[in-house]
């Protein structure tokens, strides 16, 4: 039998090892060429020689003879070469003169892929009347084992041109990426009961392979869409007058008073390109909490005399429950701190010299009204005796 050249579309990676080659391998635009005679394989390979390779090679090693495609069987039988049906092989033969071709067999000729219209024997020159163009087709293959060169596992390769496969490698299907998600005022902690006025949100993204239209931009407040398909939702009680600025790489919201300071707010955004690929959801939050107060009271004031007005006259901090340190100017005065009950109790009070000063402090429950007009119970701590440290003295409060 006269051998014909053939090649496997394997991304240019040889898939056979351990065999001596009888001659040089030829190459084509797709991959290396593997010929039966190149591999020095007899009609019936010796089990002792090839058994270790068969599981790996089955339906991977292909050869072409007389225009027919074969694969090495996975099991050791009397005939180790299994013919493939026309159109079922990932091998393309280079067209050759004076060669028998079966209907449906494919060849590579003059930069194109061709499929035989009928069974025939080729003449000295390529005759297009015997062939139909198959360049718009590919082989009956599905990428199932692994992703390769940006072609995901499971990709159906049918009806993909070579140019399309190259495009998948060079311009992979990568979801759009939100590069920044910011707000003015910045996301973070705010005093409960104080409204956030005239907020502005800006989301910026980087487009990848496919563009992002206005209809692909999403914005949510506490899980509820306020922008979908490029249209703002109808007016809601927590949304004032909005103005939308949109470009091909960013979107910006601005509006009137939006948040009343009583409900925590989470803003989320994402973009979806024209092929349905979604970005990772980005988010930021406005969290409204009750403040703590630190300061000093006159040395003659007793714990029982402390009023809400005295507490609110001290320095306010809007922070989450955590260790706190502060410097107090003690000119015949007492250092003090008020914390809401959800902070728990202070376990230790350390002075700036790292001495435990807890026993020199006293405390009692005092409730105050916050900016949301809510009564907040808390505990007030203060030194049990005045001190004179006019240049400042630091205490650290540990919870």
WOWO-V733459 format. One line per field, one symbol per residue. psi: psi as a letter, one per 30 degrees, with the letter a starting at -180 (. if undefined). A space follows every 10 residues. Layout:
psi=???
//
This chain:
psi=kkkkkllkjg ggjkgklgkk kflkklllfe alkjlefefh klejkkefef effeeefkge kklkkhflkl lklfljaejf kkkklkfgkg kkkkkklhkk klkflklkkh glkkkkelkl klaflkjfff lkkgfflali lkjfelkkhg jlkfkjfkgk leeeeeeeee ilikllkjfk jlljllkakl kkfjkjkhlk kkkklklcek ljlefgkkkk jhfkkfkkhg kkllklfgkb kkkkkkaffl kkkllakekf gfkkkkkkkl lklfggkklk klllkjkklk llkkallkff kleffkleee efflkkkjll jlkkklkkjj ihlkklkkkl fffblkekjk lfggkjgefg llllkkklka fghkkjkakk klkfklljif fkkkkkkk.
//
